[in-house]
Amino acid sequence: MTEKQLHVIVHGKVQGVNFRWATYEKAIRLDLTGWVRNTPGREVEAIFEGEEEDLQEVLEFLREGPPAAHVRKVDESWSEATNTYPNFTIEY
């Protein structure tokens, strides 16, 4: 299968609720590469690379988030994988 890249910006109450850590754990379980970080605008931004089926699963997770989060919307864009990320990380 061809790997894809998913870039997301998650809006809502997504900082201070373990969103990055929960996203990291989900990405690791799905064997995805990329990164997740908080933005200055109080969103969470992430890039994931992997199989499209796994990316769809992480996208479903992001639309809900961890229990303390309140996701208002998720902006998503898709492209071909760049294969430049050796693993998945939390960026600070």
A tleap script that builds the chain and sets N, CA, C and O, in Angstrom:
source leaprc.protein.ff14SB
mol = sequence {
  NMET THR GLU LYS GLN LEU HIE VAL ILE VAL
  HIE GLY LYS VAL GLN GLY VAL ASN PHE ARG
  TRP ALA THR TYR GLU LYS ALA ILE ARG LEU
  ASP LEU THR GLY TRP VAL ARG ASN THR PRO
  GLY ARG GLU VAL GLU ALA ILE PHE GLU GLY
  GLU GLU GLU ASP LEU GLN GLU VAL LEU GLU
  PHE LEU ARG GLU GLY PRO PRO ALA ALA HIE
  VAL ARG LYS VAL ASP GLU SER TRP SER GLU
  ALA THR ASN THR TYR PRO ASN PHE THR ILE
  GLU CTYR
}
set mol.1.N position { 0.836 -1.196 0.000 }
set mol.1.CA position { 0.000 0.000 0.000 }
set mol.1.C position { 0.877 1.254 0.000 }
set mol.1.O position { 2.012 1.233 0.474 }
set mol.2.N position { 0.345 2.311 -0.523 }
set mol.2.CA position { 1.050 3.582 -0.578 }
set mol.2.C position { 0.830 4.359 0.707 }
set mol.2.O position { -0.298 4.488 1.184 }
set mol.3.N position { 1.904 4.868 1.253 }
set mol.3.CA position { 1.784 5.670 2.461 }
set mol.3.C position { 1.364 7.088 2.114 }
set mol.3.O position { 1.701 7.615 1.053 }
set mol.4.N position { 0.623 7.691 3.027 }
set mol.4.CA position { 0.110 9.049 2.866 }
set mol.4.C position { 0.585 9.897 4.032 }
set mol.4.O position { 1.091 9.393 5.035 }
set mol.5.N position { 0.406 11.204 3.867 }
set mol.5.CA position { 0.652 12.150 4.950 }
set mol.5.C position { -0.656 12.862 5.266 }
set mol.5.O position { -1.392 13.275 4.369 }
set mol.6.N position { -0.926 12.997 6.552 }
set mol.6.CA position { -2.095 13.723 7.045 }
set mol.6.C position { -1.604 14.865 7.924 }
set mol.6.O position { -0.895 14.641 8.905 }
set mol.7.N position { -1.984 16.088 7.568 }
set mol.7.CA position { -1.653 17.275 8.368 }
set mol.7.C position { -2.953 17.780 8.967 }
set mol.7.O position { -3.928 17.987 8.245 }
set mol.8.N position { -2.979 17.982 10.283 }
set mol.8.CA position { -4.202 18.426 10.953 }
set mol.8.C position { -3.934 19.607 11.874 }
set mol.8.O position { -2.837 19.781 12.406 }
set mol.9.N position { -4.979 20.411 12.040 }
set mol.9.CA position { -5.027 21.421 13.092 }
set mol.9.C position { -6.342 21.191 13.820 }
set mol.9.O position { -7.418 21.241 13.223 }
set mol.10.N position { -6.236 20.939 15.121 }
set mol.10.CA position { -7.398 20.605 15.941 }
set mol.10.C position { -7.766 21.830 16.761 }
set mol.10.O position { -6.934 22.382 17.481 }
set mol.11.N position { -9.028 22.251 16.645 }
set mol.11.CA position { -9.532 23.445 17.322 }
set mol.11.C position { -10.474 23.043 18.458 }
set mol.11.O position { -11.162 22.025 18.380 }
set mol.12.N position { -10.492 23.849 19.497 }
set mol.12.CA position { -11.374 23.626 20.638 }
set mol.12.C position { -10.576 23.694 21.929 }
set mol.12.O position { -9.525 24.332 21.991 }
set mol.13.N position { -11.086 23.028 22.961 }
set mol.13.CA position { -10.353 22.933 24.229 }
set mol.13.C position { -9.415 21.733 24.111 }
set mol.13.O position { -9.749 20.615 24.504 }
set mol.14.N position { -8.229 22.001 23.556 }
set mol.14.CA position { -7.306 20.911 23.246 }
set mol.14.C position { -5.926 21.085 23.875 }
set mol.14.O position { -5.055 20.235 23.690 }
set mol.15.N position { -5.719 22.159 24.605 }
set mol.15.CA position { -4.460 22.322 25.330 }
set mol.15.C position { -4.746 22.211 26.826 }
set mol.15.O position { -5.783 22.658 27.316 }
set mol.16.N position { -3.793 21.600 27.539 }
set mol.16.CA position { -3.951 21.420 28.983 }
set mol.16.C position { -4.854 20.256 29.351 }
set mol.16.O position { -5.314 20.156 30.489 }
set mol.17.N position { -5.111 19.367 28.381 }
set mol.17.CA position { -6.002 18.225 28.627 }
set mol.17.C position { -5.358 16.914 28.174 }
set mol.17.O position { -6.061 15.943 27.894 }
set mol.18.N position { -4.026 16.881 28.102 }
set mol.18.CA position { -3.261 15.701 27.680 }
set mol.18.C position { -3.504 15.295 26.229 }
set mol.18.O position { -3.343 14.127 25.874 }
set mol.19.N position { -3.888 16.247 25.399 }
set mol.19.CA position { -4.186 15.944 23.997 }
set mol.19.C position { -2.935 15.459 23.254 }
set mol.19.O position { -2.990 14.466 22.528 }
set mol.20.N position { -1.818 16.152 23.434 }
set mol.20.CA position { -0.598 15.739 22.728 }
set mol.20.C position { -0.154 14.351 23.157 }
set mol.20.O position { 0.232 13.540 22.314 }
set mol.21.N position { -0.202 14.063 24.449 }
set mol.21.CA position { 0.230 12.760 24.937 }
set mol.21.C position { -0.684 11.656 24.416 }
set mol.21.O position { -0.201 10.611 23.981 }
set mol.22.N position { -1.990 11.872 24.454 }
set mol.22.CA position { -2.930 10.871 23.952 }
set mol.22.C position { -2.745 10.655 22.450 }
set mol.22.O position { -2.855 9.530 21.963 }
set mol.23.N position { -2.464 11.730 21.722 }
set mol.23.CA position { -2.214 11.630 20.288 }
set mol.23.C position { -0.934 10.843 20.027 }
set mol.23.O position { -0.889 9.995 19.136 }
set mol.24.N position { 0.090 11.126 20.799 }
set mol.24.CA position { 1.353 10.393 20.697 }
set mol.24.C position { 1.128 8.899 20.911 }
set mol.24.O position { 1.595 8.081 20.118 }
set mol.25.N position { 0.417 8.541 21.978 }
set mol.25.CA position { 0.168 7.129 22.266 }
set mol.25.C position { -0.598 6.446 21.136 }
set mol.25.O position { -0.286 5.314 20.769 }
set mol.26.N position { -1.603 7.133 20.582 }
set mol.26.CA position { -2.387 6.577 19.482 }
set mol.26.C position { -1.503 6.382 18.251 }
set mol.26.O position { -1.573 5.342 17.597 }
set mol.27.N position { -0.678 7.369 17.936 }
set mol.27.CA position { 0.202 7.272 16.767 }
set mol.27.C position { 1.197 6.119 16.915 }
set mol.27.O position { 1.460 5.400 15.951 }
set mol.28.N position { 1.743 5.944 18.104 }
set mol.28.CA position { 2.693 4.857 18.353 }
set mol.28.C position { 1.996 3.508 18.174 }
set mol.28.O position { 2.545 2.603 17.546 }
set mol.29.N position { 0.795 3.373 18.720 }
set mol.29.CA position { 0.043 2.114 18.577 }
set mol.29.C position { -0.237 1.784 17.114 }
set mol.29.O position { -0.269 0.615 16.729 }
set mol.30.N position { -0.441 2.824 16.300 }
set mol.30.CA position { -0.750 2.620 14.876 }
set mol.30.C position { 0.508 2.586 14.004 }
set mol.30.O position { 0.413 2.464 12.783 }
set mol.31.N position { 1.686 2.694 14.627 }
set mol.31.CA position { 2.953 2.662 13.905 }
set mol.31.C position { 3.068 3.803 12.893 }
set mol.31.O position { 3.559 3.610 11.782 }
set mol.32.N position { 2.608 4.995 13.290 }
set mol.32.CA position { 2.688 6.176 12.452 }
set mol.32.C position { 3.946 6.972 12.790 }
set mol.32.O position { 4.476 6.856 13.895 }
set mol.33.N position { 4.419 7.767 11.858 }
set mol.33.CA position { 5.533 8.675 12.107 }
set mol.33.C position { 5.034 10.106 11.963 }
set mol.33.O position { 3.959 10.346 11.413 }
set mol.34.N position { 5.830 11.064 12.466 }
set mol.34.CA position { 5.463 12.471 12.374 }
set mol.34.C position { 5.660 13.167 13.699 }
set mol.34.O position { 6.568 12.832 14.460 }
set mol.35.N position { 4.803 14.142 13.976 }
set mol.35.CA position { 4.917 14.918 15.212 }
set mol.35.C position { 3.579 15.553 15.584 }
set mol.35.O position { 2.665 15.646 14.765 }
set mol.36.N position { 3.490 15.989 16.854 }
set mol.36.CA position { 2.335 16.727 17.365 }
set mol.36.C position { 2.858 17.857 18.240 }
set mol.36.O position { 3.850 17.688 18.948 }
set mol.37.N position { 2.190 19.020 18.194 }
set mol.37.CA position { 2.616 20.159 19.010 }
set mol.37.C position { 1.437 21.090 19.271 }
set mol.37.O position { 0.440 21.082 18.548 }
set mol.38.N position { 1.579 21.897 20.328 }
set mol.38.CA position { 0.643 22.987 20.590 }
set mol.38.C position { 1.020 24.166 19.699 }
set mol.38.O position { 2.189 24.356 19.362 }
set mol.39.N position { 0.014 24.955 19.322 }
set mol.39.CA position { 0.280 26.172 18.558 }
set mol.39.C position { 0.077 27.377 19.470 }
set mol.39.O position { -0.599 27.264 20.493 }
set mol.40.N position { 0.646 28.522 19.120 }
set mol.40.CA position { 0.423 29.725 19.919 }
set mol.40.C position { -1.055 30.144 19.954 }
set mol.40.O position { -1.480 30.843 20.874 }
set mol.41.N position { -1.830 29.718 18.957 }
set mol.41.CA position { -3.252 30.063 18.903 }
set mol.41.C position { -4.145 29.137 19.710 }
set mol.41.O position { -5.369 29.213 19.603 }
set mol.42.N position { -3.548 28.255 20.523 }
set mol.42.CA position { -4.257 27.332 21.423 }
set mol.42.C position { -4.874 26.135 20.688 }
set mol.42.O position { -5.785 25.490 21.205 }
set mol.43.N position { -4.376 25.844 19.484 }
set mol.43.CA position { -4.785 24.632 18.791 }
set mol.43.C position { -3.707 23.569 18.993 }
set mol.43.O position { -2.664 23.822 19.596 }
set mol.44.N position { -3.984 22.383 18.479 }
set mol.44.CA position { -2.976 21.332 18.394 }
set mol.44.C position { -2.778 21.044 16.907 }
set mol.44.O position { -3.742 20.869 16.162 }
set mol.45.N position { -1.516 20.998 16.493 }
set mol.45.CA position { -1.168 20.721 15.106 }
set mol.45.C position { -0.377 19.422 15.059 }
set mol.45.O position { 0.409 19.136 15.962 }
set mol.46.N position { -0.584 18.638 14.013 }
set mol.46.CA position { 0.149 17.378 13.888 }
set mol.46.C position { 0.324 16.996 12.431 }
set mol.46.O position { -0.478 17.356 11.568 }
set mol.47.N position { 1.387 16.263 12.184 }
set mol.47.CA position { 1.613 15.604 10.901 }
set mol.47.C position { 1.806 14.127 11.195 }
set mol.47.O position { 2.584 13.742 12.067 }
set mol.48.N position { 1.078 13.315 10.447 }
set mol.48.CA position { 1.171 11.864 10.560 }
set mol.48.C position { 1.517 11.300 9.197 }
set mol.48.O position { 1.048 11.800 8.175 }
set mol.49.N position { 2.337 10.260 9.178 }
set mol.49.CA position { 2.585 9.521 7.950 }
set mol.49.C position { 2.419 8.040 8.228 }
set mol.49.O position { 2.845 7.532 9.265 }
set mol.50.N position { 1.789 7.356 7.278 }
set mol.50.CA position { 1.564 5.923 7.408 }
set mol.50.C position { 0.537 5.455 6.409 }
set mol.50.O position { 0.216 6.155 5.449 }
set mol.51.N position { 0.025 4.260 6.644 }
set mol.51.CA position { -0.993 3.680 5.770 }
set mol.51.C position { -2.299 4.453 5.931 }
set mol.51.O position { -2.642 4.880 7.033 }
set mol.52.N position { -3.017 4.629 4.841 }
set mol.52.CA position { -4.232 5.443 4.858 }
set mol.52.C position { -5.258 4.943 5.879 }
set mol.52.O position { -5.915 5.747 6.541 }
set mol.53.N position { -5.397 3.645 6.009 }
set mol.53.CA position { -6.342 3.076 6.975 }
set mol.53.C position { -5.995 3.510 8.403 }
set mol.53.O position { -6.884 3.848 9.185 }
set mol.54.N position { -4.707 3.498 8.737 }
set mol.54.CA position { -4.264 3.918 10.068 }
set mol.54.C position { -4.446 5.423 10.252 }
set mol.54.O position { -4.792 5.881 11.342 }
set mol.55.N position { -4.215 6.189 9.190 }
set mol.55.CA position { -4.414 7.635 9.262 }
set mol.55.C position { -5.888 7.971 9.470 }
set mol.55.O position { -6.209 8.916 10.191 }
set mol.56.N position { -6.780 7.214 8.853 }
set mol.56.CA position { -8.214 7.427 9.070 }
set mol.56.C position { -8.572 7.144 10.535 }
set mol.56.O position { -9.398 7.842 11.124 }
set mol.57.N position { -7.946 6.118 11.112 }
set mol.57.CA position { -8.215 5.787 12.511 }
set mol.57.C position { -7.737 6.886 13.454 }
set mol.57.O position { -8.436 7.234 14.406 }
set mol.58.N position { -6.551 7.433 13.194 }
set mol.58.CA position { -6.069 8.519 14.057 }
set mol.58.C position { -6.935 9.764 13.866 }
set mol.58.O position { -7.157 10.507 14.822 }
set mol.59.N position { -7.420 10.002 12.661 }
set mol.59.CA position { -8.296 11.144 12.409 }
set mol.59.C position { -9.604 11.014 13.191 }
set mol.59.O position { -10.093 11.998 13.748 }
set mol.60.N position { -10.164 9.823 13.236 }
set mol.60.CA position { -11.372 9.596 14.049 }
set mol.60.C position { -11.091 9.897 15.509 }
set mol.60.O position { -11.911 10.520 16.183 }
set mol.61.N position { -9.931 9.459 16.011 }
set mol.61.CA position { -9.550 9.746 17.394 }
set mol.61.C position { -9.459 11.251 17.631 }
set mol.61.O position { -9.946 11.753 18.644 }
set mol.62.N position { -8.834 11.974 16.694 }
set mol.62.CA position { -8.640 13.414 16.857 }
set mol.62.C position { -9.963 14.173 16.892 }
set mol.62.O position { -10.056 15.222 17.529 }
set mol.63.N position { -10.957 13.670 16.233 }
set mol.63.CA position { -12.269 14.331 16.223 }
set mol.63.C position { -12.956 14.249 17.581 }
set mol.63.O position { -13.863 15.033 17.863 }
set mol.64.N position { -12.535 13.312 18.419 }
set mol.64.CA position { -13.062 13.169 19.787 }
set mol.64.C position { -12.066 13.677 20.821 }
set mol.64.O position { -12.422 14.440 21.718 }
set mol.65.N position { -10.817 13.248 20.686 }
set mol.65.CA position { -9.782 13.618 21.643 }
set mol.65.C position { -9.894 12.845 22.939 }
set mol.65.O position { -10.791 12.015 23.087 }
set mol.66.N position { -9.001 13.101 23.883 }
set mol.66.CA position { -9.072 12.453 25.187 }
set mol.66.C position { -10.273 12.981 25.972 }
set mol.66.O position { -10.871 13.985 25.584 }
set mol.67.N position { -10.633 12.310 27.077 }
set mol.67.CA position { -11.870 12.653 27.799 }
set mol.67.C position { -12.026 14.120 28.196 }
set mol.67.O position { -13.142 14.636 28.138 }
set mol.68.N position { -10.967 14.809 28.596 }
set mol.68.CA position { -11.097 16.197 29.066 }
set mol.68.C position { -11.147 17.217 27.922 }
set mol.68.O position { -11.402 18.398 28.162 }
set mol.69.N position { -10.911 16.781 26.706 }
set mol.69.CA position { -10.891 17.694 25.561 }
set mol.69.C position { -12.301 17.976 25.060 }
set mol.69.O position { -13.234 17.214 25.315 }
set mol.70.N position { -12.433 19.082 24.345 }
set mol.70.CA position { -13.670 19.405 23.629 }
set mol.70.C position { -13.262 19.883 22.240 }
set mol.70.O position { -12.897 21.043 22.054 }
set mol.71.N position { -13.329 18.976 21.271 }
set mol.71.CA position { -12.908 19.280 19.911 }
set mol.71.C position { -14.055 19.967 19.184 }
set mol.71.O position { -15.163 19.439 19.100 }
set mol.72.N position { -13.768 21.153 18.663 }
set mol.72.CA position { -14.758 21.917 17.906 }
set mol.72.C position { -14.714 21.554 16.424 }
set mol.72.O position { -15.752 21.349 15.795 }
set mol.73.N position { -13.486 21.475 15.867 }
set mol.73.CA position { -13.324 21.066 14.473 }
set mol.73.C position { -11.896 20.628 14.229 }
set mol.73.O position { -10.985 20.963 14.987 }
set mol.74.N position { -11.716 19.873 13.155 }
set mol.74.CA position { -10.396 19.410 12.746 }
set mol.74.C position { -10.205 19.791 11.284 }
set mol.74.O position { -10.934 19.320 10.412 }
set mol.75.N position { -9.219 20.648 11.021 }
set mol.75.CA position { -8.832 20.955 9.646 }
set mol.75.C position { -7.853 19.875 9.213 }
set mol.75.O position { -6.910 19.569 9.942 }
set mol.76.N position { -8.064 19.295 8.040 }
set mol.76.CA position { -7.194 18.221 7.577 }
set mol.76.C position { -6.769 18.461 6.138 }
set mol.76.O position { -7.528 18.991 5.326 }
set mol.77.N position { -5.553 18.065 5.843 }
set mol.77.CA position { -5.087 18.062 4.453 }
set mol.77.C position { -4.250 16.801 4.239 }
set mol.77.O position { -3.509 16.364 5.120 }
set mol.78.N position { -4.392 16.235 3.048 }
set mol.78.CA position { -3.758 14.974 2.699 }
set mol.78.C position { -2.758 15.176 1.572 }
set mol.78.O position { -2.974 15.999 0.682 }
set mol.79.N position { -1.669 14.427 1.612 }
set mol.79.CA position { -0.690 14.436 0.530 }
set mol.79.C position { 0.062 13.103 0.563 }
set mol.79.O position { -0.209 12.236 1.394 }
set mol.80.N position { 1.001 12.969 -0.353 }
set mol.80.CA position { 1.850 11.777 -0.360 }
set mol.80.C position { 2.848 11.871 0.793 }
set mol.80.O position { 3.272 12.966 1.164 }
set mol.81.N position { 3.214 10.745 1.349 }
set mol.81.CA position { 4.195 10.715 2.440 }
set mol.81.C position { 5.551 11.187 1.948 }
set mol.81.O position { 5.939 10.925 0.810 }
set mol.82.N position { 6.267 11.885 2.818 }
set mol.82.CA position { 7.623 12.342 2.499 }
set mol.82.C position { 8.675 11.364 3.012 }
set mol.82.O position { 9.820 11.384 2.562 }
set mol.83.N position { 8.283 10.510 3.954 }
set mol.83.CA position { 9.190 9.535 4.582 }
set mol.83.C position { 10.404 10.203 5.225 }
set mol.83.O position { 11.506 9.655 5.204 }
set mol.84.N position { 10.194 11.393 5.799 }
set mol.84.CA position { 11.297 12.112 6.447 }
set mol.84.C position { 11.272 11.990 7.968 }
set mol.84.O position { 12.190 12.462 8.637 }
set mol.85.N position { 10.240 11.366 8.520 }
set mol.85.CA position { 10.117 11.264 9.980 }
set mol.85.C position { 10.480 9.845 10.413 }
set mol.85.O position { 9.809 8.896 10.010 }
set mol.86.N position { 11.529 9.679 11.227 }
set mol.86.CA position { 11.937 8.331 11.630 }
set mol.86.C position { 10.997 7.702 12.665 }
set mol.86.O position { 10.939 6.479 12.786 }
set mol.87.N position { 10.263 8.535 13.411 }
set mol.87.CA position { 9.354 8.036 14.444 }
set mol.87.C position { 8.302 9.101 14.693 }
set mol.87.O position { 8.199 10.051 13.917 }
set mol.88.N position { 7.522 8.970 15.750 }
set mol.88.CA position { 6.533 9.971 16.108 }
set mol.88.C position { 6.984 10.666 17.380 }
set mol.88.O position { 7.372 10.009 18.345 }
set mol.89.N position { 6.934 12.006 17.387 }
set mol.89.CA position { 7.429 12.774 18.528 }
set mol.89.C position { 6.434 13.850 18.965 }
set mol.89.O position { 5.564 14.280 18.207 }
set mol.90.N position { 6.601 14.259 20.209 }
set mol.90.CA position { 5.894 15.438 20.715 }
set mol.90.C position { 6.871 16.595 20.604 }
set mol.90.O position { 7.971 16.536 21.153 }
set mol.91.N position { 6.480 17.636 19.904 }
set mol.91.CA position { 7.316 18.816 19.714 }
set mol.91.C position { 6.951 19.849 20.777 }
set mol.91.O position { 5.786 19.971 21.155 }
set mol.92.N position { 7.940 20.584 21.253 }
set mol.92.CA position { 7.707 21.629 22.257 }
set mol.92.C position { 8.139 22.965 21.732 }
set mol.92.O position { 8.022 23.971 22.433 }
savepdb mol mol.pdb
quit
